[in-house]
């Protein structure tokens, strides 16, 4: 059993990490941490584990702990991860890994010194729409990509720290971090250059942006990423133009709604959502519904347990997450300066990862 503590009882900690940890039989929750007394007491009572006010306090308590999961504001990840690794604990951070390349390097250095594991919760590598897109492209049925558009847009003011650049980064450091990770994990070479624009938000106290768009240039195709808090009109989650067809996805992956309702196994698309691809018939394209490849977010923590207990390769490495941080930093520079930023980013080899001691 891997004794696990979760730090942070906001949305990510309560609604994503705790439910998924419960579903992995080789992980055992041993404590929770929250600065908020009410949230700490509520989570502690519900999970039937001790609650602490800080990572330092729980590490000093003698509670059994092998793995620290950080579900805290983005700007805290680096210091907390370094502290956990220096204490001899494996560590998972929520996305985004951190806000600067220098901090990502500090985290990786601490991992290397400690000999422990460091991973980042890029759970959307198991989204149905993403896995289906990869399957369609890998099959060659629609040819080679020419233009890929990946969008998550809505009209909703950010809550608390998520609207503050000093704590969250830009609007692109939230959903955008997932979309960047998916672009870099497409398996079609590195991103060569980018340009970015971020429009302001209309709400007082929100300085992280209301609408963000990154144009990524890969060898032979473009990849557009768009996230918005101020968009009153929805867009397809995916729109892909390829050399012999296309791919269309309406609606976000249903696993988030299911896990927040208490049972990820009940994930199902709404009637108005769907996944489509084109096929050629008598020289003309026909758009047809296709069955999605049904991944599961439970695979993330299953992979953590596989790595720590069985020595299998780590699915989400710190080096991969560092590339997301680097690209987002370049996007922020582009938005500030109106510049085209040169890469490359991504295209790291998927080599076996040495087993971390457990």
Legacy VTK file of the C-alpha trace (Angstrom):
# vtk DataFile Version 3.0
C-alpha trace
ASCII
DATASET POLYDATA
POINTS 358 float
0.000 0.000 0.000
1.143 3.529 -0.810
0.252 5.859 2.058
-0.871 9.122 0.497
-1.630 12.612 1.742
-3.493 15.240 -0.284
-2.571 18.885 0.218
-5.319 21.335 -0.725
-9.068 20.909 -0.336
-10.254 23.249 -3.072
-11.971 22.067 -6.245
-9.038 19.989 -7.502
-8.373 18.245 -4.206
-11.972 17.494 -3.254
-13.524 16.801 -6.641
-10.718 15.166 -8.634
-7.803 13.823 -6.600
-9.625 12.375 -3.584
-12.260 10.466 -5.637
-9.619 9.019 -7.970
-7.310 8.054 -5.106
-10.212 6.195 -3.475
-10.625 4.162 -6.665
-6.999 2.981 -6.759
-6.743 0.028 -4.345
-2.974 0.310 -3.935
-3.200 3.896 -2.626
-4.315 4.489 0.959
-5.222 7.993 2.088
-3.504 8.699 5.406
-4.133 12.436 5.888
-5.426 15.623 4.267
-4.048 19.154 4.501
-5.929 22.440 4.210
-5.318 25.937 5.533
-9.083 26.471 5.723
-10.344 25.068 9.075
-13.876 24.415 7.809
-12.723 22.568 4.696
-10.113 20.703 6.718
-12.648 19.473 9.260
-15.204 18.556 6.605
-12.716 16.534 4.539
-11.102 14.955 7.589
-14.455 13.770 8.926
-15.663 12.504 5.552
-12.438 10.660 4.705
-11.910 9.504 8.320
-8.271 10.566 8.324
-6.414 13.238 10.307
-6.419 16.809 9.030
-3.474 19.211 9.162
-3.007 22.903 8.439
0.265 22.658 6.464
2.556 20.233 4.682
5.274 20.930 7.244
2.895 20.019 10.064
1.880 16.673 8.571
5.469 15.743 7.668
6.525 16.460 11.259
3.606 14.490 12.717
4.951 10.985 12.111
1.913 10.058 9.987
2.832 7.328 7.513
3.372 8.956 4.136
4.915 7.686 0.913
3.245 10.010 -1.603
2.348 13.713 -1.381
-0.312 14.995 -3.796
-0.381 18.772 -4.265
-3.779 20.233 -5.210
-2.872 23.805 -4.303
-2.625 27.096 -6.269
-0.155 26.956 -9.130
2.396 29.328 -7.628
2.837 27.074 -4.558
3.688 23.863 -6.422
7.425 24.349 -6.713
8.207 25.105 -3.059
5.859 22.415 -1.746
7.131 19.775 -4.179
10.756 20.528 -3.309
9.891 20.266 0.395
8.129 16.929 -0.092
10.938 15.482 -2.208
13.594 16.714 0.213
11.660 14.916 2.955
11.985 11.673 0.992
8.406 11.540 -0.335
7.192 10.847 -3.839
5.216 13.752 -5.256
2.346 14.456 -7.655
1.411 18.043 -8.460
-1.819 19.162 -10.020
-1.363 20.792 -13.382
0.188 23.137 -14.248
3.513 21.841 -12.878
4.596 25.379 -11.875
4.766 28.859 -13.389
8.400 29.229 -14.497
11.060 27.153 -16.185
13.426 27.897 -13.283
10.924 26.426 -10.815
10.455 23.318 -12.950
14.224 22.855 -12.938
14.294 23.208 -9.128
11.649 20.521 -8.838
13.459 18.134 -11.160
16.756 18.743 -9.343
15.057 17.896 -6.025
13.648 14.719 -7.584
17.070 13.678 -8.815
18.747 14.355 -5.459
16.087 12.459 -3.527
15.703 9.513 -5.890
11.936 9.845 -5.541
9.179 10.168 -8.139
7.780 13.450 -9.476
4.758 13.501 -11.773
2.082 15.994 -12.844
-1.668 15.357 -13.009
-2.237 15.662 -16.758
-5.314 13.475 -16.474
-6.755 14.671 -19.773
-4.434 12.363 -21.646
-7.262 9.884 -20.928
-10.074 12.075 -22.271
-12.274 10.243 -24.756
-12.098 12.976 -27.387
-8.296 13.141 -27.240
-7.803 9.373 -27.427
-10.279 9.182 -30.310
-8.482 11.919 -32.212
-5.155 10.127 -31.812
-6.734 6.867 -32.952
-8.253 8.494 -36.041
-4.998 10.218 -36.984
-2.892 7.118 -36.332
-5.209 5.016 -38.505
-4.568 7.296 -41.477
-8.281 7.285 -42.324
-8.463 11.075 -42.679
-4.885 11.570 -43.863
-2.376 13.976 -42.385
-3.458 16.929 -40.237
-3.381 20.377 -41.832
-5.166 22.427 -39.155
-6.184 21.319 -35.635
-8.313 23.547 -33.408
-8.692 22.661 -29.714
-11.089 24.862 -27.758
-12.714 25.098 -24.344
-14.775 28.278 -24.094
-17.456 29.455 -21.677
-18.803 32.530 -19.917
-17.871 32.287 -16.253
-15.828 34.467 -13.919
-12.921 32.678 -12.236
-13.169 32.029 -8.528
-10.647 33.171 -5.921
-6.986 32.719 -6.889
-7.615 31.433 -10.414
-8.133 34.964 -11.697
-4.870 36.338 -10.320
-1.755 36.097 -12.489
0.575 36.039 -9.490
-1.030 32.818 -8.231
-2.523 31.131 -11.291
-0.526 32.420 -14.245
-2.525 33.474 -17.296
-5.889 32.084 -18.382
-3.874 29.661 -20.511
-2.329 28.073 -17.403
-5.668 26.473 -16.470
-7.501 24.518 -19.185
-4.813 25.689 -21.580
-2.183 23.599 -19.785
-4.129 20.457 -20.677
-4.563 21.543 -24.280
-0.858 22.344 -24.644
0.066 18.967 -23.150
-2.201 17.219 -25.664
-0.669 19.179 -28.539
2.856 18.255 -27.474
1.899 14.605 -26.945
0.407 14.268 -30.422
3.521 12.380 -31.464
4.113 14.388 -34.630
7.300 16.229 -33.803
8.069 19.333 -31.786
6.285 22.677 -31.886
8.619 24.968 -33.850
7.205 28.426 -33.055
4.171 30.156 -31.604
2.296 33.379 -31.281
-0.259 34.248 -28.614
-2.873 36.832 -27.750
-4.671 37.278 -24.426
-7.688 39.572 -24.120
-8.555 41.101 -20.723
-11.407 39.973 -18.485
-14.236 42.376 -17.566
-14.270 41.583 -13.841
-12.559 43.566 -11.084
-9.600 41.768 -9.558
-9.154 39.390 -12.510
-5.863 40.143 -14.258
-5.074 36.710 -15.733
-7.110 37.322 -18.891
-10.563 36.649 -20.220
-9.738 34.988 -23.538
-6.503 33.348 -24.687
-5.404 31.906 -28.000
-2.103 30.289 -28.991
-1.143 29.466 -32.559
1.362 26.598 -32.584
3.348 25.726 -35.682
4.436 22.143 -36.155
6.150 20.618 -39.194
3.400 20.474 -41.820
0.416 21.602 -39.770
-0.938 24.246 -37.397
-2.485 23.672 -33.979
-4.720 26.385 -32.516
-5.507 26.440 -28.787
-8.293 28.616 -27.419
-9.637 29.035 -23.884
-12.136 31.626 -22.745
-14.081 32.835 -19.719
-15.947 35.501 -21.693
-17.296 33.563 -24.667
-21.103 33.575 -24.884
-21.101 31.257 -27.933
-19.830 27.692 -27.679
-17.314 26.180 -30.079
-16.516 22.559 -30.977
-14.090 20.955 -28.584
-12.107 19.735 -31.615
-12.194 20.790 -35.268
-9.635 19.117 -37.513
-8.905 19.619 -41.186
-6.832 16.797 -42.679
-5.638 15.875 -46.149
-8.395 13.281 -46.732
-11.113 14.289 -44.308
-11.744 15.773 -40.895
-12.628 15.198 -37.257
-15.231 16.979 -35.137
-16.007 16.737 -31.443
-18.924 18.569 -29.820
-18.754 18.918 -26.018
-16.098 18.339 -23.383
-15.150 14.908 -22.070
-17.928 13.571 -19.772
-15.638 12.204 -17.057
-15.397 15.506 -15.169
-19.145 15.708 -14.711
-19.255 12.056 -13.648
-16.411 12.198 -11.127
-17.819 15.373 -9.551
-21.178 13.642 -9.192
-19.493 10.774 -7.347
-19.141 7.951 -9.885
-16.753 8.194 -12.822
-17.975 4.851 -14.172
-21.264 6.552 -15.085
-19.593 8.907 -17.562
-21.728 9.235 -20.692
-22.056 11.791 -23.428
-25.048 14.067 -23.407
-27.408 13.656 -26.371
-26.304 16.989 -27.832
-22.635 15.969 -27.752
-20.893 13.668 -30.173
-17.775 12.665 -32.092
-17.641 12.602 -35.881
-15.201 11.913 -38.694
-15.437 12.033 -42.460
-15.137 9.198 -44.909
-15.013 9.446 -48.672
-17.908 8.043 -50.715
-17.846 8.319 -54.506
-15.288 11.066 -54.234
-17.280 13.122 -51.734
-16.788 13.494 -47.951
-19.525 12.226 -45.646
-19.575 13.157 -41.959
-20.480 10.188 -39.773
-20.671 9.616 -35.998
-17.963 7.395 -34.546
-17.729 5.591 -31.228
-15.226 7.275 -28.903
-12.203 5.556 -27.447
-13.225 5.423 -23.784
-10.263 6.190 -21.591
-10.493 6.565 -17.825
-8.950 9.135 -15.535
-8.432 6.281 -13.077
-5.492 5.294 -15.296
-3.433 8.173 -13.914
-3.195 6.916 -10.321
-3.112 3.301 -11.492
-0.005 4.297 -13.424
1.512 5.935 -10.344
0.985 2.709 -8.379
2.335 0.616 -11.267
5.479 2.746 -11.301
6.104 2.752 -7.552
5.232 -0.876 -6.851
5.982 -2.722 -10.092
8.628 -0.459 -11.617
6.720 0.285 -14.813
7.470 3.389 -16.874
5.875 6.601 -15.660
3.166 7.844 -18.000
3.465 11.572 -17.185
7.045 12.571 -16.532
8.320 15.788 -15.014
10.301 16.450 -18.184
7.129 16.323 -20.284
5.342 18.656 -17.857
8.324 21.012 -17.963
7.815 21.429 -21.719
4.257 22.646 -21.042
5.637 25.205 -18.582
8.254 26.355 -21.105
5.714 26.743 -23.889
3.247 28.661 -21.707
6.032 31.012 -20.612
6.811 31.672 -24.279
3.109 32.251 -24.976
2.978 34.810 -22.183
5.983 36.633 -23.664
4.330 36.598 -27.074
1.119 38.072 -25.671
3.017 40.810 -23.852
5.349 41.740 -26.709
3.364 40.870 -29.826
6.231 38.598 -30.813
6.603 35.263 -32.562
8.487 32.962 -30.191
10.849 30.326 -31.507
10.974 26.806 -30.040
11.281 23.930 -30.175
9.043 22.546 -27.442
8.030 18.954 -26.842
8.873 15.824 -28.818
10.679 14.251 -25.881
11.462 10.559 -26.380
9.273 8.169 -24.432
12.083 6.247 -22.835
11.558 3.896 -19.887
11.775 5.729 -16.585
13.959 4.246 -13.881
11.983 2.876 -10.972
11.817 5.175 -7.969
12.514 3.556 -4.627
9.430 2.829 -2.529
LINES 1 359
358 0 1 2 3 4 5 6 7 8 9 10 11 12 13 14 15 16 17 18 19 20 21 22 23 24 25 26 27 28 29 30 31 32 33 34 35 36 37 38 39 40 41 42 43 44 45 46 47 48 49 50 51 52 53 54 55 56 57 58 59 60 61 62 63 64 65 66 67 68 69 70 71 72 73 74 75 76 77 78 79 80 81 82 83 84 85 86 87 88 89 90 91 92 93 94 95 96 97 98 99 100 101 102 103 104 105 106 107 108 109 110 111 112 113 114 115 116 117 118 119 120 121 122 123 124 125 126 127 128 129 130 131 132 133 134 135 136 137 138 139 140 141 142 143 144 145 146 147 148 149 150 151 152 153 154 155 156 157 158 159 160 161 162 163 164 165 166 167 168 169 170 171 172 173 174 175 176 177 178 179 180 181 182 183 184 185 186 187 188 189 190 191 192 193 194 195 196 197 198 199 200 201 202 203 204 205 206 207 208 209 210 211 212 213 214 215 216 217 218 219 220 221 222 223 224 225 226 227 228 229 230 231 232 233 234 235 236 237 238 239 240 241 242 243 244 245 246 247 248 249 250 251 252 253 254 255 256 257 258 259 260 261 262 263 264 265 266 267 268 269 270 271 272 273 274 275 276 277 278 279 280 281 282 283 284 285 286 287 288 289 290 291 292 293 294 295 296 297 298 299 300 301 302 303 304 305 306 307 308 309 310 311 312 313 314 315 316 317 318 319 320 321 322 323 324 325 326 327 328 329 330 331 332 333 334 335 336 337 338 339 340 341 342 343 344 345 346 347 348 349 350 351 352 353 354 355 356 357
